[in-house]
Amino acid sequence: MSHNLSLALQAAWKVLLVGLVLGAGLPALFALGVRSLAWGTGGEAEVHADGTPGPKAQPFGTVLGWVCFVVVLLGVALGITFIVASGFGKVLSFEHVYPTIVNKK
């Protein structure tokens, strides 16, 4: 009985972790990208609480913002690929590091 409970808790932990990463992680990464673009633009894009404009433009912020957006887009593309592959009776495999669609075994 305790073995079944242990297995159920392990599965629940994995579901919770995936839910946090995909459910809250991707939107948080998108928000970080938007904030990084504002930091990269500087000036009027970033206004402080006292109403003064922010510091000068930071090119690293722009690069960081676009990297965040690319990671979010890759996550969305992988999710859609997983759903479409399972609809065709196939699976998404990461056997060769990059994702491939293969037949179910």
MIMIRO-388087 format. One record per atom (N, C-alpha, C, O, CB): residue in three letters; x, y, z; atom name. Coordinates in Angstrom, 1 decimal. Glycine has a CB too. Layout:
BEGIN
['ALA', [X, Y, Z], 'CA']
...
//
This chain:
BEGIN
['MET', [0.8, -1.2, 0.0], 'N']
['MET', [0.0, 0.0, 0.0], 'CA']
['MET', [0.9, 1.3, 0.0], 'C']
['MET', [0.6, 2.2, -0.8], 'O']
['MET', [-0.9, 0.0, 1.2], 'CB']
['SER', [1.9, 1.3, 0.8], 'N']
['SER', [2.7, 2.5, 0.9], 'CA']
['SER', [3.6, 2.6, -0.4], 'C']
['SER', [3.9, 3.7, -0.8], 'O']
['SER', [3.7, 2.4, 2.1], 'CB']
['HIS', [3.8, 1.5, -1.0], 'N']
['HIS', [4.6, 1.5, -2.3], 'CA']
['HIS', [3.7, 2.3, -3.4], 'C']
['HIS', [4.2, 3.1, -4.1], 'O']
['HIS', [4.9, 0.1, -2.8], 'CB']
['ASN', [2.4, 2.0, -3.4], 'N']
['ASN', [1.5, 2.6, -4.3], 'CA']
['ASN', [1.4, 4.1, -4.0], 'C']
['ASN', [1.4, 5.0, -5.0], 'O']
['ASN', [0.1, 2.0, -4.3], 'CB']
['LEU', [1.4, 4.5, -2.8], 'N']
['LEU', [1.3, 5.9, -2.4], 'CA']
['LEU', [2.6, 6.6, -2.8], 'C']
['LEU', [2.5, 7.7, -3.3], 'O']
['LEU', [1.1, 6.0, -0.9], 'CB']
['SER', [3.7, 5.9, -2.6], 'N']
['SER', [5.0, 6.5, -3.0], 'CA']
['SER', [5.0, 6.8, -4.5], 'C']
['SER', [5.5, 7.8, -5.0], 'O']
['SER', [6.2, 5.6, -2.6], 'CB']
['LEU', [4.6, 5.8, -5.3], 'N']
['LEU', [4.5, 6.0, -6.8], 'CA']
['LEU', [3.6, 7.1, -7.2], 'C']
['LEU', [3.9, 7.8, -8.1], 'O']
['LEU', [4.1, 4.6, -7.4], 'CB']
['ALA', [2.5, 7.2, -6.5], 'N']
['ALA', [1.5, 8.3, -6.8], 'CA']
['ALA', [2.1, 9.6, -6.5], 'C']
['ALA', [1.9, 10.6, -7.3], 'O']
['ALA', [0.2, 8.0, -6.0], 'CB']
['LEU', [2.8, 9.7, -5.4], 'N']
['LEU', [3.4, 11.0, -5.0], 'CA']
['LEU', [4.6, 11.4, -6.0], 'C']
['LEU', [4.7, 12.6, -6.3], 'O']
['LEU', [3.9, 11.0, -3.6], 'CB']
['GLN', [5.3, 10.4, -6.4], 'N']
['GLN', [6.4, 10.7, -7.4], 'CA']
['GLN', [5.8, 11.2, -8.7], 'C']
['GLN', [6.3, 12.1, -9.3], 'O']
['GLN', [7.2, 9.4, -7.7], 'CB']
['ALA', [4.7, 10.6, -9.2], 'N']
['ALA', [4.0, 11.0, -10.4], 'CA']
['ALA', [3.4, 12.4, -10.2], 'C']
['ALA', [3.5, 13.2, -11.1], 'O']
['ALA', [2.9, 10.0, -10.8], 'CB']
['ALA', [2.8, 12.7, -9.1], 'N']
['ALA', [2.2, 14.0, -8.8], 'CA']
['ALA', [3.3, 15.0, -8.8], 'C']
['ALA', [3.1, 16.1, -9.3], 'O']
['ALA', [1.5, 14.0, -7.5], 'CB']
['TRP', [4.5, 14.7, -8.3], 'N']
['TRP', [5.6, 15.7, -8.2], 'CA']
['TRP', [6.0, 16.0, -9.6], 'C']
['TRP', [6.3, 17.2, -10.0], 'O']
['TRP', [6.7, 15.1, -7.4], 'CB']
['LYS', [6.1, 15.0, -10.5], 'N']
['LYS', [6.5, 15.3, -11.9], 'CA']
['LYS', [5.5, 16.1, -12.6], 'C']
['LYS', [5.8, 17.0, -13.4], 'O']
['LYS', [6.7, 13.9, -12.7], 'CB']
['VAL', [4.2, 15.8, -12.4], 'N']
['VAL', [3.1, 16.6, -13.1], 'CA']
['VAL', [3.2, 18.1, -12.6], 'C']
['VAL', [3.0, 19.0, -13.4], 'O']
['VAL', [1.8, 16.0, -12.8], 'CB']
['LEU', [3.4, 18.3, -11.3], 'N']
['LEU', [3.5, 19.6, -10.7], 'CA']
['LEU', [4.7, 20.4, -11.3], 'C']
['LEU', [4.6, 21.5, -11.6], 'O']
['LEU', [3.6, 19.5, -9.2], 'CB']
['LEU', [5.8, 19.7, -11.4], 'N']
['LEU', [7.0, 20.3, -12.0], 'CA']
['LEU', [6.8, 20.7, -13.4], 'C']
['LEU', [7.2, 21.8, -13.8], 'O']
['LEU', [8.2, 19.4, -11.9], 'CB']
['VAL', [6.3, 19.9, -14.2], 'N']
['VAL', [6.0, 20.2, -15.7], 'CA']
['VAL', [5.0, 21.3, -15.8], 'C']
['VAL', [5.1, 22.2, -16.6], 'O']
['VAL', [5.5, 18.9, -16.4], 'CB']
['GLY', [4.0, 21.3, -14.9], 'N']
['GLY', [3.0, 22.3, -14.9], 'CA']
['GLY', [3.6, 23.7, -14.6], 'C']
['GLY', [3.2, 24.7, -15.1], 'O']
['GLY', [1.9, 22.0, -13.9], 'CB']
['LEU', [4.5, 23.7, -13.6], 'N']
['LEU', [5.1, 25.0, -13.2], 'CA']
['LEU', [6.0, 25.5, -14.3], 'C']
['LEU', [6.0, 26.7, -14.7], 'O']
['LEU', [5.9, 24.8, -11.9], 'CB']
['VAL', [6.8, 24.6, -14.9], 'N']
['VAL', [7.7, 25.0, -16.0], 'CA']
['VAL', [7.0, 25.5, -17.2], 'C']
['VAL', [7.3, 26.6, -17.7], 'O']
['VAL', [8.7, 23.9, -16.4], 'CB']
['LEU', [6.0, 24.7, -17.7], 'N']
['LEU', [5.3, 25.1, -18.9], 'CA']
['LEU', [4.1, 26.0, -18.6], 'C']
['LEU', [3.9, 26.9, -19.4], 'O']
['LEU', [4.8, 23.9, -19.6], 'CB']
['GLY', [3.5, 25.9, -17.5], 'N']
['GLY', [2.3, 26.7, -17.2], 'CA']
['GLY', [2.7, 28.1, -16.7], 'C']
['GLY', [2.0, 29.1, -17.1], 'O']
['GLY', [1.5, 26.0, -16.2], 'CB']
['ALA', [3.7, 28.2, -15.9], 'N']
['ALA', [4.1, 29.5, -15.4], 'CA']
['ALA', [5.5, 29.9, -16.0], 'C']
['ALA', [5.8, 31.1, -16.0], 'O']
['ALA', [4.2, 29.5, -13.9], 'CB']
['GLY', [6.3, 29.0, -16.3], 'N']
['GLY', [7.7, 29.3, -16.8], 'CA']
['GLY', [7.7, 30.0, -18.1], 'C']
['GLY', [8.4, 31.0, -18.3], 'O']
['GLY', [8.4, 28.0, -16.9], 'CB']
['LEU', [6.9, 29.5, -19.1], 'N']
['LEU', [6.9, 30.2, -20.4], 'CA']
['LEU', [6.3, 31.6, -20.4], 'C']
['LEU', [6.9, 32.5, -20.9], 'O']
['LEU', [6.2, 29.4, -21.4], 'CB']
['PRO', [5.2, 31.8, -19.7], 'N']
['PRO', [4.7, 33.2, -19.5], 'CA']
['PRO', [5.7, 34.1, -18.8], 'C']
['PRO', [5.8, 35.3, -19.1], 'O']
['PRO', [3.4, 33.2, -18.9], 'CB']
['ALA', [6.3, 33.6, -17.8], 'N']
['ALA', [7.3, 34.4, -17.0], 'CA']
['ALA', [8.5, 34.7, -17.9], 'C']
['ALA', [9.1, 35.8, -17.8], 'O']
['ALA', [7.8, 33.6, -15.8], 'CB']
['LEU', [8.9, 33.8, -18.7], 'N']
['LEU', [10.0, 34.0, -19.6], 'CA']
['LEU', [9.7, 35.1, -20.7], 'C']
['LEU', [10.5, 35.9, -21.1], 'O']
['LEU', [10.5, 32.7, -20.3], 'CB']
['PHE', [8.4, 35.0, -21.1], 'N']
['PHE', [7.9, 36.1, -22.1], 'CA']
['PHE', [7.9, 37.4, -21.4], 'C']
['PHE', [8.3, 38.4, -22.0], 'O']
['PHE', [6.5, 35.7, -22.6], 'CB']
['ALA', [7.5, 37.5, -20.2], 'N']
['ALA', [7.5, 38.8, -19.4], 'CA']
['ALA', [8.9, 39.3, -19.2], 'C']
['ALA', [9.1, 40.5, -19.3], 'O']
['ALA', [6.8, 38.6, -18.1], 'CB']
['LEU', [9.8, 38.4, -19.0], 'N']
['LEU', [11.2, 38.8, -18.8], 'CA']
['LEU', [11.7, 39.3, -20.2], 'C']
['LEU', [12.5, 40.3, -20.2], 'O']
['LEU', [12.1, 37.6, -18.4], 'CB']
['GLY', [11.3, 38.7, -21.3], 'N']
['GLY', [11.7, 39.2, -22.6], 'CA']
['GLY', [11.2, 40.6, -22.9], 'C']
['GLY', [11.9, 41.5, -23.4], 'O']
['GLY', [11.2, 38.3, -23.7], 'CB']
['VAL', [9.9, 40.9, -22.5], 'N']
['VAL', [9.3, 42.2, -22.7], 'CA']
['VAL', [10.1, 43.2, -21.8], 'C']
['VAL', [10.4, 44.3, -22.3], 'O']
['VAL', [7.8, 42.3, -22.3], 'CB']
['ARG', [10.4, 42.9, -20.6], 'N']
['ARG', [11.1, 43.8, -19.7], 'CA']
['ARG', [12.5, 44.0, -20.2], 'C']
['ARG', [13.1, 45.1, -20.1], 'O']
['ARG', [11.2, 43.2, -18.2], 'CB']
['SER', [13.2, 43.0, -20.7], 'N']
['SER', [14.5, 43.1, -21.3], 'CA']
['SER', [14.5, 44.0, -22.5], 'C']
['SER', [15.5, 44.8, -22.7], 'O']
['SER', [15.1, 41.8, -21.6], 'CB']
['LEU', [13.5, 44.0, -23.3], 'N']
['LEU', [13.4, 44.9, -24.5], 'CA']
['LEU', [13.3, 46.3, -24.0], 'C']
['LEU', [13.9, 47.2, -24.6], 'O']
['LEU', [12.3, 44.5, -25.4], 'CB']
['ALA', [12.5, 46.6, -22.9], 'N']
['ALA', [12.4, 47.9, -22.4], 'CA']
['ALA', [13.7, 48.4, -21.8], 'C']
['ALA', [14.1, 49.5, -22.0], 'O']
['ALA', [11.3, 48.0, -21.3], 'CB']
['TRP', [14.4, 47.5, -21.2], 'N']
['TRP', [15.8, 47.8, -20.7], 'CA']
['TRP', [16.7, 48.1, -21.8], 'C']
['TRP', [17.6, 49.0, -21.7], 'O']
['TRP', [16.3, 46.7, -19.8], 'CB']
['GLY', [16.6, 47.3, -22.9], 'N']
['GLY', [17.5, 47.5, -24.0], 'CA']
['GLY', [17.2, 48.8, -24.8], 'C']
['GLY', [18.1, 49.4, -25.3], 'O']
['GLY', [17.3, 46.4, -25.0], 'CB']
['THR', [15.9, 49.3, -24.8], 'N']
['THR', [15.6, 50.5, -25.4], 'CA']
['THR', [16.0, 51.7, -24.6], 'C']
['THR', [16.4, 52.7, -25.1], 'O']
['THR', [14.1, 50.6, -25.7], 'CB']
['GLY', [15.8, 51.6, -23.3], 'N']
['GLY', [16.2, 52.6, -22.3], 'CA']
['GLY', [15.3, 53.9, -22.5], 'C']
['GLY', [14.3, 53.8, -23.2], 'O']
['GLY', [17.6, 53.0, -22.6], 'CB']
['GLY', [15.7, 55.0, -21.9], 'N']
['GLY', [15.0, 56.2, -22.0], 'CA']
['GLY', [13.5, 56.2, -21.6], 'C']
['GLY', [13.2, 55.8, -20.5], 'O']
['GLY', [15.1, 56.7, -23.5], 'CB']
['GLU', [12.6, 56.6, -22.5], 'N']
['GLU', [11.2, 56.7, -22.2], 'CA']
['GLU', [10.5, 55.3, -22.1], 'C']
['GLU', [9.5, 55.2, -21.5], 'O']
['GLU', [10.5, 57.4, -23.3], 'CB']
['ALA', [11.2, 54.2, -22.6], 'N']
['ALA', [10.6, 52.9, -22.5], 'CA']
['ALA', [10.6, 52.4, -21.0], 'C']
['ALA', [9.9, 51.5, -20.7], 'O']
['ALA', [11.3, 51.9, -23.4], 'CB']
['GLU', [11.5, 53.0, -20.3], 'N']
['GLU', [11.7, 52.6, -18.9], 'CA']
['GLU', [11.6, 53.8, -18.0], 'C']
['GLU', [12.5, 54.5, -17.8], 'O']
['GLU', [13.1, 51.9, -18.7], 'CB']
['VAL', [10.4, 54.0, -17.4], 'N']
['VAL', [10.2, 55.1, -16.5], 'CA']
['VAL', [10.2, 54.7, -15.1], 'C']
['VAL', [9.6, 53.7, -14.7], 'O']
['VAL', [8.8, 55.9, -16.9], 'CB']
['HIS', [10.9, 55.4, -14.2], 'N']
['HIS', [11.0, 55.1, -12.8], 'CA']
['HIS', [9.7, 55.6, -12.1], 'C']
['HIS', [8.9, 56.3, -12.6], 'O']
['HIS', [12.2, 55.7, -12.2], 'CB']
['ALA', [9.6, 55.2, -10.8], 'N']
['ALA', [8.4, 55.6, -10.0], 'CA']
['ALA', [8.3, 57.1, -9.8], 'C']
['ALA', [7.2, 57.6, -9.7], 'O']
['ALA', [8.5, 54.9, -8.6], 'CB']
['ASP', [9.4, 57.8, -9.8], 'N']
['ASP', [9.3, 59.3, -9.7], 'CA']
['ASP', [9.0, 60.0, -11.0], 'C']
['ASP', [9.0, 61.3, -11.0], 'O']
['ASP', [10.5, 59.8, -9.0], 'CB']
['GLY', [8.8, 59.3, -12.1], 'N']
['GLY', [8.5, 59.9, -13.4], 'CA']
['GLY', [9.7, 60.2, -14.2], 'C']
['GLY', [9.5, 60.7, -15.4], 'O']
['GLY', [7.7, 61.1, -13.1], 'CB']
['THR', [10.9, 60.1, -13.7], 'N']
['THR', [12.1, 60.4, -14.5], 'CA']
['THR', [12.4, 59.2, -15.5], 'C']
['THR', [12.1, 58.0, -15.2], 'O']
['THR', [13.3, 60.6, -13.6], 'CB']
['PRO', [12.8, 59.6, -16.7], 'N']
['PRO', [13.1, 58.5, -17.7], 'CA']
['PRO', [14.3, 57.6, -17.2], 'C']
['PRO', [15.1, 58.0, -16.4], 'O']
['PRO', [13.4, 59.1, -19.0], 'CB']
['GLY', [14.3, 56.4, -17.8], 'N']
['GLY', [15.3, 55.5, -17.4], 'CA']
['GLY', [16.7, 55.8, -18.0], 'C']
['GLY', [16.8, 56.8, -18.6], 'O']
['GLY', [14.9, 54.1, -17.8], 'CB']
['PRO', [17.6, 54.9, -17.7], 'N']
['PRO', [19.0, 55.2, -18.2], 'CA']
['PRO', [19.1, 55.0, -19.7], 'C']
['PRO', [18.1, 54.7, -20.4], 'O']
['PRO', [20.0, 54.2, -17.5], 'CB']
['LYS', [20.3, 55.2, -20.3], 'N']
['LYS', [20.5, 55.0, -21.7], 'CA']
['LYS', [20.3, 53.6, -22.2], 'C']
['LYS', [20.2, 52.7, -21.3], 'O']
['LYS', [21.9, 55.5, -22.1], 'CB']
['ALA', [20.2, 53.4, -23.4], 'N']
['ALA', [19.9, 52.1, -24.0], 'CA']
['ALA', [21.0, 51.1, -23.7], 'C']
['ALA', [22.2, 51.4, -23.7], 'O']
['ALA', [19.7, 52.2, -25.6], 'CB']
['GLN', [20.6, 49.9, -23.5], 'N']
['GLN', [21.5, 48.8, -23.2], 'CA']
['GLN', [21.3, 47.7, -24.3], 'C']
['GLN', [20.3, 47.0, -24.3], 'O']
['GLN', [21.2, 48.2, -21.8], 'CB']
['PRO', [22.2, 47.6, -25.2], 'N']
['PRO', [22.1, 46.6, -26.3], 'CA']
['PRO', [22.0, 45.2, -25.8], 'C']
['PRO', [21.3, 44.3, -26.4], 'O']
['PRO', [23.3, 46.7, -27.2], 'CB']
['PHE', [22.6, 44.9, -24.7], 'N']
['PHE', [22.5, 43.5, -24.1], 'CA']
['PHE', [21.0, 43.2, -23.7], 'C']
['PHE', [20.6, 42.0, -23.9], 'O']
['PHE', [23.4, 43.4, -22.9], 'CB']
['GLY', [20.3, 44.2, -23.3], 'N']
['GLY', [18.9, 44.0, -23.0], 'CA']
['GLY', [18.0, 43.5, -24.2], 'C']
['GLY', [17.2, 42.7, -24.1], 'O']
['GLY', [18.3, 45.2, -22.4], 'CB']
['THR', [18.3, 44.1, -25.3], 'N']
['THR', [17.6, 43.8, -26.5], 'CA']
['THR', [17.9, 42.4, -26.9], 'C']
['THR', [17.0, 41.6, -27.3], 'O']
['THR', [18.0, 44.8, -27.7], 'CB']
['VAL', [19.2, 42.0, -26.9], 'N']
['VAL', [19.6, 40.6, -27.2], 'CA']
['VAL', [19.0, 39.6, -26.2], 'C']
['VAL', [18.4, 38.6, -26.7], 'O']
['VAL', [21.2, 40.5, -27.2], 'CB']
['LEU', [19.0, 39.9, -25.0], 'N']
['LEU', [18.4, 39.0, -24.0], 'CA']
['LEU', [16.9, 38.9, -24.2], 'C']
['LEU', [16.3, 37.8, -24.1], 'O']
['LEU', [18.6, 39.6, -22.5], 'CB']
['GLY', [16.2, 40.0, -24.6], 'N']
['GLY', [14.8, 39.9, -24.8], 'CA']
['GLY', [14.5, 39.0, -26.0], 'C']
['GLY', [13.5, 38.2, -25.9], 'O']
['GLY', [14.3, 41.3, -25.1], 'CB']
['TRP', [15.2, 39.1, -27.1], 'N']
['TRP', [15.0, 38.3, -28.2], 'CA']
['TRP', [15.3, 36.8, -28.0], 'C']
['TRP', [14.7, 35.9, -28.5], 'O']
['TRP', [15.8, 38.8, -29.4], 'CB']
['VAL', [16.3, 36.6, -27.2], 'N']
['VAL', [16.6, 35.2, -26.8], 'CA']
['VAL', [15.5, 34.6, -26.0], 'C']
['VAL', [15.1, 33.4, -26.2], 'O']
['VAL', [18.0, 35.1, -25.9], 'CB']
['CYS', [14.9, 35.4, -25.1], 'N']
['CYS', [13.7, 34.9, -24.3], 'CA']
['CYS', [12.6, 34.6, -25.3], 'C']
['CYS', [11.9, 33.5, -25.1], 'O']
['CYS', [13.3, 36.0, -23.3], 'CB']
['PHE', [12.3, 35.4, -26.2], 'N']
['PHE', [11.2, 35.2, -27.2], 'CA']
['PHE', [11.5, 33.9, -28.0], 'C']
['PHE', [10.5, 33.2, -28.3], 'O']
['PHE', [11.0, 36.4, -28.1], 'CB']
['VAL', [12.7, 33.7, -28.4], 'N']
['VAL', [13.0, 32.5, -29.2], 'CA']
['VAL', [12.8, 31.3, -28.4], 'C']
['VAL', [12.3, 30.3, -28.9], 'O']
['VAL', [14.5, 32.6, -29.7], 'CB']
['VAL', [13.2, 31.3, -27.1], 'N']
['VAL', [13.0, 30.1, -26.2], 'CA']
['VAL', [11.5, 29.8, -26.1], 'C']
['VAL', [11.0, 28.7, -26.1], 'O']
['VAL', [13.7, 30.3, -24.9], 'CB']
['VAL', [10.7, 30.9, -25.9], 'N']
['VAL', [9.2, 30.7, -25.7], 'CA']
['VAL', [8.7, 30.2, -27.0], 'C']
['VAL', [7.8, 29.3, -27.0], 'O']
['VAL', [8.6, 32.1, -25.4], 'CB']
['LEU', [9.1, 30.7, -28.2], 'N']
['LEU', [8.5, 30.2, -29.4], 'CA']
['LEU', [8.9, 28.7, -29.6], 'C']
['LEU', [8.1, 27.9, -30.2], 'O']
['LEU', [9.1, 31.0, -30.6], 'CB']
['LEU', [10.1, 28.3, -29.3], 'N']
['LEU', [10.6, 26.9, -29.4], 'CA']
['LEU', [9.7, 26.0, -28.5], 'C']
['LEU', [9.3, 24.9, -28.9], 'O']
['LEU', [12.1, 26.8, -29.0], 'CB']
['GLY', [9.4, 26.5, -27.3], 'N']
['GLY', [8.6, 25.7, -26.4], 'CA']
['GLY', [7.2, 25.5, -26.9], 'C']
['GLY', [6.6, 24.5, -26.8], 'O']
['GLY', [8.5, 26.4, -25.0], 'CB']
['VAL', [6.6, 26.6, -27.5], 'N']
['VAL', [5.3, 26.5, -28.1], 'CA']
['VAL', [5.3, 25.6, -29.3], 'C']
['VAL', [4.4, 24.8, -29.5], 'O']
['VAL', [4.8, 27.9, -28.5], 'CB']
['ALA', [6.3, 25.7, -30.1], 'N']
['ALA', [6.4, 24.8, -31.3], 'CA']
['ALA', [6.6, 23.4, -30.9], 'C']
['ALA', [6.0, 22.5, -31.6], 'O']
['ALA', [7.7, 25.2, -32.2], 'CB']
['LEU', [7.4, 23.1, -29.9], 'N']
['LEU', [7.5, 21.7, -29.4], 'CA']
['LEU', [6.2, 21.2, -28.9], 'C']
['LEU', [5.8, 20.0, -29.1], 'O']
['LEU', [8.6, 21.6, -28.3], 'CB']
['GLY', [5.4, 22.0, -28.2], 'N']
['GLY', [4.1, 21.6, -27.6], 'CA']
['GLY', [3.2, 21.3, -28.8], 'C']
['GLY', [2.5, 20.3, -28.7], 'O']
['GLY', [3.5, 22.7, -26.8], 'CB']
['ILE', [3.1, 22.1, -29.8], 'N']
['ILE', [2.2, 21.8, -30.9], 'CA']
['ILE', [2.7, 20.6, -31.7], 'C']
['ILE', [1.8, 19.8, -32.1], 'O']
['ILE', [2.2, 23.1, -31.9], 'CB']
['THR', [4.0, 20.4, -31.8], 'N']
['THR', [4.5, 19.2, -32.5], 'CA']
['THR', [4.1, 18.0, -31.7], 'C']
['THR', [3.8, 17.0, -32.3], 'O']
['THR', [6.0, 19.3, -32.7], 'CB']
['PHE', [4.2, 18.0, -30.4], 'N']
['PHE', [3.9, 16.9, -29.6], 'CA']
['PHE', [2.4, 16.5, -29.8], 'C']
['PHE', [2.0, 15.3, -29.9], 'O']
['PHE', [4.1, 17.2, -28.1], 'CB']
['ILE', [1.5, 17.5, -29.8], 'N']
['ILE', [0.1, 17.3, -29.9], 'CA']
['ILE', [-0.2, 16.7, -31.3], 'C']
['ILE', [-1.0, 15.8, -31.4], 'O']
['ILE', [-0.7, 18.6, -29.7], 'CB']
['VAL', [0.4, 17.3, -32.3], 'N']
['VAL', [0.1, 16.8, -33.7], 'CA']
['VAL', [0.6, 15.4, -33.9], 'C']
['VAL', [0.0, 14.6, -34.5], 'O']
['VAL', [0.7, 17.8, -34.7], 'CB']
['ALA', [1.8, 15.1, -33.4], 'N']
['ALA', [2.4, 13.8, -33.5], 'CA']
['ALA', [1.6, 12.8, -32.8], 'C']
['ALA', [1.4, 11.7, -33.4], 'O']
['ALA', [3.9, 13.8, -32.9], 'CB']
['SER', [1.1, 13.0, -31.6], 'N']
['SER', [0.3, 12.1, -30.9], 'CA']
['SER', [-1.1, 11.9, -31.7], 'C']
['SER', [-1.7, 10.8, -31.6], 'O']
['SER', [0.0, 12.5, -29.5], 'CB']
['GLY', [-1.6, 12.9, -32.4], 'N']
['GLY', [-2.8, 12.8, -33.1], 'CA']
['GLY', [-2.6, 11.8, -34.3], 'C']
['GLY', [-3.6, 11.2, -34.8], 'O']
['GLY', [-3.2, 14.1, -33.6], 'CB']
['PHE', [-1.4, 11.7, -34.9], 'N']
['PHE', [-1.1, 10.8, -36.0], 'CA']
['PHE', [-0.6, 9.5, -35.5], 'C']
['PHE', [-0.2, 8.7, -36.3], 'O']
['PHE', [-0.1, 11.5, -36.9], 'CB']
['GLY', [-0.6, 9.2, -34.2], 'N']
['GLY', [-0.2, 8.0, -33.7], 'CA']
['GLY', [1.3, 7.8, -33.6], 'C']
['GLY', [1.8, 6.7, -33.7], 'O']
['GLY', [-0.7, 6.8, -34.5], 'CB']
['LYS', [2.0, 8.9, -33.5], 'N']
['LYS', [3.5, 8.9, -33.4], 'CA']
['LYS', [3.9, 9.5, -32.1], 'C']
['LYS', [3.0, 10.0, -31.4], 'O']
['LYS', [4.1, 9.7, -34.7], 'CB']
['VAL', [5.2, 9.5, -31.9], 'N']
['VAL', [5.7, 10.1, -30.6], 'CA']
['VAL', [6.8, 11.1, -31.0], 'C']
['VAL', [7.5, 11.0, -32.0], 'O']
['VAL', [6.2, 9.1, -29.6], 'CB']
['LEU', [7.1, 12.0, -30.1], 'N']
['LEU', [8.2, 12.9, -30.2], 'CA']
['LEU', [9.4, 12.4, -29.4], 'C']
['LEU', [9.3, 12.1, -28.2], 'O']
['LEU', [7.8, 14.4, -29.7], 'CB']
['SER', [10.5, 12.2, -30.1], 'N']
['SER', [11.7, 11.6, -29.5], 'CA']
['SER', [12.8, 12.6, -29.5], 'C']
['SER', [13.0, 13.3, -30.4], 'O']
['SER', [12.1, 10.3, -30.3], 'CB']
['PHE', [13.6, 12.5, -28.4], 'N']
['PHE', [14.7, 13.4, -28.2], 'CA']
['PHE', [16.0, 12.5, -28.2], 'C']
['PHE', [17.0, 12.8, -27.5], 'O']
['PHE', [14.6, 14.2, -26.9], 'CB']
['GLU', [15.9, 11.4, -28.8], 'N']
['GLU', [17.0, 10.4, -28.8], 'CA']
['GLU', [18.3, 10.9, -29.4], 'C']
['GLU', [19.4, 10.6, -28.9], 'O']
['GLU', [16.6, 9.1, -29.6], 'CB']
['HIS', [18.2, 11.8, -30.4], 'N']
['HIS', [19.4, 12.3, -31.0], 'CA']
['HIS', [19.6, 13.8, -30.7], 'C']
['HIS', [20.0, 14.6, -31.5], 'O']
['HIS', [19.3, 12.1, -32.5], 'CB']
['VAL', [19.2, 14.2, -29.5], 'N']
['VAL', [19.3, 15.5, -28.9], 'CA']
['VAL', [18.2, 16.5, -29.5], 'C']
['VAL', [17.5, 17.1, -28.7], 'O']
['VAL', [20.7, 16.1, -29.2], 'CB']
['TYR', [18.1, 16.6, -30.8], 'N']
['TYR', [17.1, 17.4, -31.4], 'CA']
['TYR', [15.8, 16.6, -31.5], 'C']
['TYR', [15.9, 15.4, -31.8], 'O']
['TYR', [17.5, 18.0, -32.8], 'CB']
['PRO', [14.6, 17.2, -31.4], 'N']
['PRO', [13.4, 16.4, -31.5], 'CA']
['PRO', [13.1, 15.9, -32.9], 'C']
['PRO', [13.2, 16.6, -33.9], 'O']
['PRO', [12.2, 17.3, -31.0], 'CB']
['THR', [12.6, 14.6, -32.9], 'N']
['THR', [12.2, 14.0, -34.2], 'CA']
['THR', [10.9, 13.3, -33.9], 'C']
['THR', [10.6, 12.8, -32.8], 'O']
['THR', [13.3, 13.0, -34.7], 'CB']
['ILE', [10.1, 13.1, -34.9], 'N']
['ILE', [8.8, 12.4, -34.8], 'CA']
['ILE', [9.1, 11.0, -35.3], 'C']
['ILE', [9.5, 10.8, -36.5], 'O']
['ILE', [7.7, 13.1, -35.7], 'CB']
['VAL', [8.8, 10.0, -34.5], 'N']
['VAL', [9.0, 8.6, -34.8], 'CA']
['VAL', [7.7, 7.8, -34.6], 'C']
['VAL', [6.8, 8.3, -33.9], 'O']
['VAL', [10.2, 8.0, -34.0], 'CB']
['ASN', [7.7, 6.6, -35.1], 'N']
['ASN', [6.6, 5.7, -34.9], 'CA']
['ASN', [6.6, 5.2, -33.5], 'C']
['ASN', [7.6, 5.0, -32.9], 'O']
['ASN', [6.6, 4.5, -35.9], 'CB']
['LYS', [5.4, 4.9, -32.9], 'N']
['LYS', [5.3, 4.3, -31.6], 'CA']
['LYS', [5.9, 2.9, -31.7], 'C']
['LYS', [5.7, 2.2, -32.7], 'O']
['LYS', [3.9, 4.3, -31.1], 'CB']
['LYS', [6.5, 2.5, -30.6], 'N']
['LYS', [7.1, 1.2, -30.5], 'CA']
['LYS', [6.2, 0.2, -30.0], 'C']
['LYS', [6.5, -1.0, -29.8], 'O']
['LYS', [8.4, 1.2, -29.7], 'CB']
//
